[in-house]
Amino acid sequence: MEQALIKKNILDLKYNKNLQYLNTTIICLLAFYIGISIAFLTGQVKPNLQKIIPLSLITSLFTSVSIILLLKFKNIMQNIENEITNL
């Protein structure tokens, strides 16, 4: 009985850790897009081809890494939920 409670507590800690990673990833992604939007709106980034191509590459790389991380953390959290349910 006590072993199951200890295992549940450990799984809860892992779940909370991954939830924090998930939230941090979402915040970083939103902050990145808000920063890019503000840079365009204030005119700090002029829309010419020499600046748009590297910016597009960086944006697509950052977005793809963030989406992969979001899916990974969500999958880990679902696995933890299943383990807790099976206890």
PyRosetta script that sets phi, psi and omega in degrees:
from pyrosetta import init, pose_from_sequence

init()
pose = pose_from_sequence("MEQALIKKNILDLKYNKNLQYLNTTIICLLAFYIGISIAFLTGQVKPNLQKIIPLSLITSLFTSVSIILLLKFKNIMQNIENEITNL")
pose.set_psi(1, -47.0)
pose.set_omega(1, -177.5)
pose.set_phi(2, -69.6)
pose.set_psi(2, -32.5)
pose.set_omega(2, 177.3)
pose.set_phi(3, -63.7)
pose.set_psi(3, -39.1)
pose.set_omega(3, 179.0)
pose.set_phi(4, -65.5)
pose.set_psi(4, -38.4)
pose.set_omega(4, 179.0)
pose.set_phi(5, -66.9)
pose.set_psi(5, -41.0)
pose.set_omega(5, 178.1)
pose.set_phi(6, -64.8)
pose.set_psi(6, -43.5)
pose.set_omega(6, 178.7)
pose.set_phi(7, -63.1)
pose.set_psi(7, -39.7)
pose.set_omega(7, 178.6)
pose.set_phi(8, -63.6)
pose.set_psi(8, -42.0)
pose.set_omega(8, 178.6)
pose.set_phi(9, -63.6)
pose.set_psi(9, -40.3)
pose.set_omega(9, 178.0)
pose.set_phi(10, -65.0)
pose.set_psi(10, -42.1)
pose.set_omega(10, 177.6)
pose.set_phi(11, -65.3)
pose.set_psi(11, -37.1)
pose.set_omega(11, 176.4)
pose.set_phi(12, -62.4)
pose.set_psi(12, -40.8)
pose.set_omega(12, 178.1)
pose.set_phi(13, -65.0)
pose.set_psi(13, -41.7)
pose.set_omega(13, 177.3)
pose.set_phi(14, -63.8)
pose.set_psi(14, -40.4)
pose.set_omega(14, 179.1)
pose.set_phi(15, -62.0)
pose.set_psi(15, -46.2)
pose.set_omega(15, -179.9)
pose.set_phi(16, -64.6)
pose.set_psi(16, -36.7)
pose.set_omega(16, 177.7)
pose.set_phi(17, -63.1)
pose.set_psi(17, -45.8)
pose.set_omega(17, -179.9)
pose.set_phi(18, -70.2)
pose.set_psi(18, -31.4)
pose.set_omega(18, 175.3)
pose.set_phi(19, -65.0)
pose.set_psi(19, -39.2)
pose.set_omega(19, 177.7)
pose.set_phi(20, -66.3)
pose.set_psi(20, -40.9)
pose.set_omega(20, 175.8)
pose.set_phi(21, -61.6)
pose.set_psi(21, -42.1)
pose.set_omega(21, 179.6)
pose.set_phi(22, -61.8)
pose.set_psi(22, -47.5)
pose.set_omega(22, 179.4)
pose.set_phi(23, -63.5)
pose.set_psi(23, -39.8)
pose.set_omega(23, 179.1)
pose.set_phi(24, -64.8)
pose.set_psi(24, -39.5)
pose.set_omega(24, 178.1)
pose.set_phi(25, -63.7)
pose.set_psi(25, -42.2)
pose.set_omega(25, 178.4)
pose.set_phi(26, -63.9)
pose.set_psi(26, -43.4)
pose.set_omega(26, 179.8)
pose.set_phi(27, -63.7)
pose.set_psi(27, -42.3)
pose.set_omega(27, 178.7)
pose.set_phi(28, -63.7)
pose.set_psi(28, -41.3)
pose.set_omega(28, 179.2)
pose.set_phi(29, -64.0)
pose.set_psi(29, -44.7)
pose.set_omega(29, 178.5)
pose.set_phi(30, -65.8)
pose.set_psi(30, -41.1)
pose.set_omega(30, 179.1)
pose.set_phi(31, -63.6)
pose.set_psi(31, -38.0)
pose.set_omega(31, 178.3)
pose.set_phi(32, -62.3)
pose.set_psi(32, -48.4)
pose.set_omega(32, -178.9)
pose.set_phi(33, -68.6)
pose.set_psi(33, -35.7)
pose.set_omega(33, 176.4)
pose.set_phi(34, -65.9)
pose.set_psi(34, -41.2)
pose.set_omega(34, 178.0)
pose.set_phi(35, -63.4)
pose.set_psi(35, -42.7)
pose.set_omega(35, 177.7)
pose.set_phi(36, -63.7)
pose.set_psi(36, -42.8)
pose.set_omega(36, 179.7)
pose.set_phi(37, -62.6)
pose.set_psi(37, -44.0)
pose.set_omega(37, 179.1)
pose.set_phi(38, -64.6)
pose.set_psi(38, -38.3)
pose.set_omega(38, 179.0)
pose.set_phi(39, -63.2)
pose.set_psi(39, -38.9)
pose.set_omega(39, 177.5)
pose.set_phi(40, -72.3)
pose.set_psi(40, -40.9)
pose.set_omega(40, -177.7)
pose.set_phi(41, -67.3)
pose.set_psi(41, -35.5)
pose.set_omega(41, -179.4)
pose.set_phi(42, -85.6)
pose.set_psi(42, -7.1)
pose.set_omega(42, 177.7)
pose.set_phi(43, 84.3)
pose.set_psi(43, 13.5)
pose.set_omega(43, 178.0)
pose.set_phi(44, -73.5)
pose.set_psi(44, -24.3)
pose.set_omega(44, 174.7)
pose.set_phi(45, -116.7)
pose.set_psi(45, 112.1)
pose.set_omega(45, 178.9)
pose.set_phi(46, -82.8)
pose.set_psi(46, 133.5)
pose.set_omega(46, -177.5)
pose.set_phi(47, -76.4)
pose.set_psi(47, 79.3)
pose.set_omega(47, 171.7)
pose.set_phi(48, -120.2)
pose.set_psi(48, 164.0)
pose.set_omega(48, -171.1)
pose.set_phi(49, -63.9)
pose.set_psi(49, -33.4)
pose.set_omega(49, -177.8)
pose.set_phi(50, -68.5)
pose.set_psi(50, -27.6)
pose.set_omega(50, -179.7)
pose.set_phi(51, -98.5)
pose.set_psi(51, -27.1)
pose.set_omega(51, -176.7)
pose.set_phi(52, -72.4)
pose.set_psi(52, -39.5)
pose.set_omega(52, -177.6)
pose.set_phi(53, -63.1)
pose.set_psi(53, -51.9)
pose.set_omega(53, 177.6)
pose.set_phi(54, -62.8)
pose.set_psi(54, -37.5)
pose.set_omega(54, 178.5)
pose.set_phi(55, -63.8)
pose.set_psi(55, -39.4)
pose.set_omega(55, 178.1)
pose.set_phi(56, -65.8)
pose.set_psi(56, -40.2)
pose.set_omega(56, 178.4)
pose.set_phi(57, -64.8)
pose.set_psi(57, -44.8)
pose.set_omega(57, 179.2)
pose.set_phi(58, -64.4)
pose.set_psi(58, -41.6)
pose.set_omega(58, -179.8)
pose.set_phi(59, -65.1)
pose.set_psi(59, -44.2)
pose.set_omega(59, -179.8)
pose.set_phi(60, -67.5)
pose.set_psi(60, -36.7)
pose.set_omega(60, 177.4)
pose.set_phi(61, -65.4)
pose.set_psi(61, -48.0)
pose.set_omega(61, -179.7)
pose.set_phi(62, -62.4)
pose.set_psi(62, -41.7)
pose.set_omega(62, -179.4)
pose.set_phi(63, -66.8)
pose.set_psi(63, -43.9)
pose.set_omega(63, -178.8)
pose.set_phi(64, -66.0)
pose.set_psi(64, -40.9)
pose.set_omega(64, 177.2)
pose.set_phi(65, -63.5)
pose.set_psi(65, -41.5)
pose.set_omega(65, 179.7)
pose.set_phi(66, -64.3)
pose.set_psi(66, -42.0)
pose.set_omega(66, 179.5)
pose.set_phi(67, -66.1)
pose.set_psi(67, -40.4)
pose.set_omega(67, 177.4)
pose.set_phi(68, -61.9)
pose.set_psi(68, -43.3)
pose.set_omega(68, 178.5)
pose.set_phi(69, -64.4)
pose.set_psi(69, -41.4)
pose.set_omega(69, 178.6)
pose.set_phi(70, -60.3)
pose.set_psi(70, -44.6)
pose.set_omega(70, 179.3)
pose.set_phi(71, -65.7)
pose.set_psi(71, -38.8)
pose.set_omega(71, 179.0)
pose.set_phi(72, -63.3)
pose.set_psi(72, -48.5)
pose.set_omega(72, -178.9)
pose.set_phi(73, -65.1)
pose.set_psi(73, -37.7)
pose.set_omega(73, 178.7)
pose.set_phi(74, -65.3)
pose.set_psi(74, -40.6)
pose.set_omega(74, 178.3)
pose.set_phi(75, -64.6)
pose.set_psi(75, -43.6)
pose.set_omega(75, 178.6)
pose.set_phi(76, -61.6)
pose.set_psi(76, -42.0)
pose.set_omega(76, -179.4)
pose.set_phi(77, -65.9)
pose.set_psi(77, -37.8)
pose.set_omega(77, 177.1)
pose.set_phi(78, -65.5)
pose.set_psi(78, -38.6)
pose.set_omega(78, 177.4)
pose.set_phi(79, -64.0)
pose.set_psi(79, -40.4)
pose.set_omega(79, 178.8)
pose.set_phi(80, -65.9)
pose.set_psi(80, -41.5)
pose.set_omega(80, 177.3)
pose.set_phi(81, -59.9)
pose.set_psi(81, -41.7)
pose.set_omega(81, 178.7)
pose.set_phi(82, -64.4)
pose.set_psi(82, -40.6)
pose.set_omega(82, 178.1)
pose.set_phi(83, -63.7)
pose.set_psi(83, -42.0)
pose.set_omega(83, 179.0)
pose.set_phi(84, -64.6)
pose.set_psi(84, -39.6)
pose.set_omega(84, 178.6)
pose.set_phi(85, -63.8)
pose.set_psi(85, -35.6)
pose.set_omega(85, -178.1)
pose.set_phi(86, -76.7)
pose.set_psi(86, -10.7)
pose.set_omega(86, 179.8)
pose.set_phi(87, -72.7)
pose.dump_pdb("model.pdb")
